[in-house]
Amino acid sequence: MSERLGLDIFYPIVPDVGWLARIAPLGVRCVQLRLKDASPKEVRRQISASVEITREQCCQLIVNDYWAEAIDIGADYIHLGQEDLAEADLAAIKKAGVRLGISTHDKSELDIALAAEPDYIALGPIYETKLKKMMWEPQGLERVTDWKSRIGRRRLVAIGGITPVLAADVLAAGADSVSVITDFLTHPDPEERIREWLVLIDGLRGRVFS
């Protein structure tokens, strides 16, 4: 297992190791690898490469969905959606000492997630998102505050439609981290957008984490 760096206020999500290699050296402290439609061999290759890069850059890697491969390769953080949570071997994850984050969109999903005793809960979409059509309406800031009151000591990750202009309000409402995808992936200069985020987060950091 790598050194456990934990979640940061800024939590970008990347679709492959190529993107991870672009943004981790910029000073990102936490990143999720979210692979889609990859072969088993490619999944293992990308997770392995991501573990190596994030260890070199002192960045916390979170592997989305592929919990068995993450355990085998040596990642120490996994994120599961509700469907993947239903199929995952939670006993194996806990036995391996891997930390866990779970997506939620409504109160029934929150109850399911809390029963799994995760390290953090993700809530979304906070605002309208253009990445994909969502079956859930935007949650809004009141839901962020409500979720934070329900999850106890666990960290709350807010995701969906968050931009630098909106980030401070989301954190003030109770989120511990803001997770972003579209905001930088679709930006004309993704690396510059990440740098903008990091400057913003440095200014907010002391007000969020003790």
Secondary structure as a PSIPRED ss2 file (coil, helix, strand):
# PSIPRED VFORMAT (PSIPRED V4.0)

   1 M C   1.000  0.000  0.000
   2 S C   1.000  0.000  0.000
   3 E C   1.000  0.000  0.000
   4 R C   1.000  0.000  0.000
   5 L C   1.000  0.000  0.000
   6 G C   1.000  0.000  0.000
   7 L C   1.000  0.000  0.000
   8 D C   1.000  0.000  0.000
   9 I C   1.000  0.000  0.000
  10 F E   0.000  0.000  1.000
  11 Y E   0.000  0.000  1.000
  12 P E   0.000  0.000  1.000
  13 I E   0.000  0.000  1.000
  14 V E   0.000  0.000  1.000
  15 P C   1.000  0.000  0.000
  16 D C   1.000  0.000  0.000
  17 V H   0.000  1.000  0.000
  18 G H   0.000  1.000  0.000
  19 W H   0.000  1.000  0.000
  20 L H   0.000  1.000  0.000
  21 A H   0.000  1.000  0.000
  22 R H   0.000  1.000  0.000
  23 I H   0.000  1.000  0.000
  24 A H   0.000  1.000  0.000
  25 P H   0.000  1.000  0.000
  26 L H   0.000  1.000  0.000
  27 G C   1.000  0.000  0.000
  28 V C   1.000  0.000  0.000
  29 R C   1.000  0.000  0.000
  30 C E   0.000  0.000  1.000
  31 V E   0.000  0.000  1.000
  32 Q E   0.000  0.000  1.000
  33 L E   0.000  0.000  1.000
  34 R C   1.000  0.000  0.000
  35 L C   1.000  0.000  0.000
  36 K C   1.000  0.000  0.000
  37 D C   1.000  0.000  0.000
  38 A C   1.000  0.000  0.000
  39 S C   1.000  0.000  0.000
  40 P H   0.000  1.000  0.000
  41 K H   0.000  1.000  0.000
  42 E H   0.000  1.000  0.000
  43 V H   0.000  1.000  0.000
  44 R H   0.000  1.000  0.000
  45 R H   0.000  1.000  0.000
  46 Q H   0.000  1.000  0.000
  47 I H   0.000  1.000  0.000
  48 S H   0.000  1.000  0.000
  49 A H   0.000  1.000  0.000
  50 S H   0.000  1.000  0.000
  51 V H   0.000  1.000  0.000
  52 E H   0.000  1.000  0.000
  53 I H   0.000  1.000  0.000
  54 T H   0.000  1.000  0.000
  55 R H   0.000  1.000  0.000
  56 E H   0.000  1.000  0.000
  57 Q C   1.000  0.000  0.000
  58 C C   1.000  0.000  0.000
  59 C C   1.000  0.000  0.000
  60 Q E   0.000  0.000  1.000
  61 L E   0.000  0.000  1.000
  62 I E   0.000  0.000  1.000
  63 V E   0.000  0.000  1.000
  64 N E   0.000  0.000  1.000
  65 D C   1.000  0.000  0.000
  66 Y C   1.000  0.000  0.000
  67 W H   0.000  1.000  0.000
  68 A H   0.000  1.000  0.000
  69 E H   0.000  1.000  0.000
  70 A H   0.000  1.000  0.000
  71 I H   0.000  1.000  0.000
  72 D H   0.000  1.000  0.000
  73 I H   0.000  1.000  0.000
  74 G C   1.000  0.000  0.000
  75 A C   1.000  0.000  0.000
  76 D C   1.000  0.000  0.000
  77 Y E   0.000  0.000  1.000
  78 I E   0.000  0.000  1.000
  79 H E   0.000  0.000  1.000
  80 L E   0.000  0.000  1.000
  81 G C   1.000  0.000  0.000
  82 Q H   0.000  1.000  0.000
  83 E H   0.000  1.000  0.000
  84 D H   0.000  1.000  0.000
  85 L H   0.000  1.000  0.000
  86 A H   0.000  1.000  0.000
  87 E H   0.000  1.000  0.000
  88 A C   1.000  0.000  0.000
  89 D C   1.000  0.000  0.000
  90 L H   0.000  1.000  0.000
  91 A H   0.000  1.000  0.000
  92 A H   0.000  1.000  0.000
  93 I H   0.000  1.000  0.000
  94 K H   0.000  1.000  0.000
  95 K H   0.000  1.000  0.000
  96 A C   1.000  0.000  0.000
  97 G C   1.000  0.000  0.000
  98 V C   1.000  0.000  0.000
  99 R E   0.000  0.000  1.000
 100 L E   0.000  0.000  1.000
 101 G E   0.000  0.000  1.000
 102 I E   0.000  0.000  1.000
 103 S E   0.000  0.000  1.000
 104 T E   0.000  0.000  1.000
 105 H C   1.000  0.000  0.000
 106 D C   1.000  0.000  0.000
 107 K H   0.000  1.000  0.000
 108 S H   0.000  1.000  0.000
 109 E H   0.000  1.000  0.000
 110 L H   0.000  1.000  0.000
 111 D H   0.000  1.000  0.000
 112 I H   0.000  1.000  0.000
 113 A H   0.000  1.000  0.000
 114 L H   0.000  1.000  0.000
 115 A H   0.000  1.000  0.000
 116 A C   1.000  0.000  0.000
 117 E C   1.000  0.000  0.000
 118 P C   1.000  0.000  0.000
 119 D C   1.000  0.000  0.000
 120 Y E   0.000  0.000  1.000
 121 I E   0.000  0.000  1.000
 122 A E   0.000  0.000  1.000
 123 L E   0.000  0.000  1.000
 124 G C   1.000  0.000  0.000
 125 P C   1.000  0.000  0.000
 126 I C   1.000  0.000  0.000
 127 Y C   1.000  0.000  0.000
 128 E C   1.000  0.000  0.000
 129 T C   1.000  0.000  0.000
 130 K C   1.000  0.000  0.000
 131 L C   1.000  0.000  0.000
 132 K C   1.000  0.000  0.000
 133 K C   1.000  0.000  0.000
 134 M C   1.000  0.000  0.000
 135 M C   1.000  0.000  0.000
 136 W C   1.000  0.000  0.000
 137 E C   1.000  0.000  0.000
 138 P C   1.000  0.000  0.000
 139 Q C   1.000  0.000  0.000
 140 G H   0.000  1.000  0.000
 141 L H   0.000  1.000  0.000
 142 E H   0.000  1.000  0.000
 143 R H   0.000  1.000  0.000
 144 V H   0.000  1.000  0.000
 145 T H   0.000  1.000  0.000
 146 D H   0.000  1.000  0.000
 147 W H   0.000  1.000  0.000
 148 K H   0.000  1.000  0.000
 149 S H   0.000  1.000  0.000
 150 R H   0.000  1.000  0.000
 151 I C   1.000  0.000  0.000
 152 G C   1.000  0.000  0.000
 153 R C   1.000  0.000  0.000
 154 R C   1.000  0.000  0.000
 155 R E   0.000  0.000  1.000
 156 L E   0.000  0.000  1.000
 157 V E   0.000  0.000  1.000
 158 A E   0.000  0.000  1.000
 159 I E   0.000  0.000  1.000
 160 G C   1.000  0.000  0.000
 161 G C   1.000  0.000  0.000
 162 I C   1.000  0.000  0.000
 163 T C   1.000  0.000  0.000
 164 P H   0.000  1.000  0.000
 165 V H   0.000  1.000  0.000
 166 L H   0.000  1.000  0.000
 167 A H   0.000  1.000  0.000
 168 A H   0.000  1.000  0.000
 169 D H   0.000  1.000  0.000
 170 V H   0.000  1.000  0.000
 171 L H   0.000  1.000  0.000
 172 A H   0.000  1.000  0.000
 173 A C   1.000  0.000  0.000
 174 G C   1.000  0.000  0.000
 175 A C   1.000  0.000  0.000
 176 D C   1.000  0.000  0.000
 177 S E   0.000  0.000  1.000
 178 V E   0.000  0.000  1.000
 179 S E   0.000  0.000  1.000
 180 V E   0.000  0.000  1.000
 181 I C   1.000  0.000  0.000
 182 T H   0.000  1.000  0.000
 183 D H   0.000  1.000  0.000
 184 F H   0.000  1.000  0.000
 185 L H   0.000  1.000  0.000
 186 T C   1.000  0.000  0.000
 187 H C   1.000  0.000  0.000
 188 P C   1.000  0.000  0.000
 189 D C   1.000  0.000  0.000
 190 P H   0.000  1.000  0.000
 191 E H   0.000  1.000  0.000
 192 E H   0.000  1.000  0.000
 193 R H   0.000  1.000  0.000
 194 I H   0.000  1.000  0.000
 195 R H   0.000  1.000  0.000
 196 E H   0.000  1.000  0.000
 197 W H   0.000  1.000  0.000
 198 L H   0.000  1.000  0.000
 199 V H   0.000  1.000  0.000
 200 L H   0.000  1.000  0.000
 201 I H   0.000  1.000  0.000
 202 D H   0.000  1.000  0.000
 203 G H   0.000  1.000  0.000
 204 L H   0.000  1.000  0.000
 205 R H   0.000  1.000  0.000
 206 G H   0.000  1.000  0.000
 207 R H   0.000  1.000  0.000
 208 V H   0.000  1.000  0.000
 209 F C   1.000  0.000  0.000
 210 S C   1.000  0.000  0.000
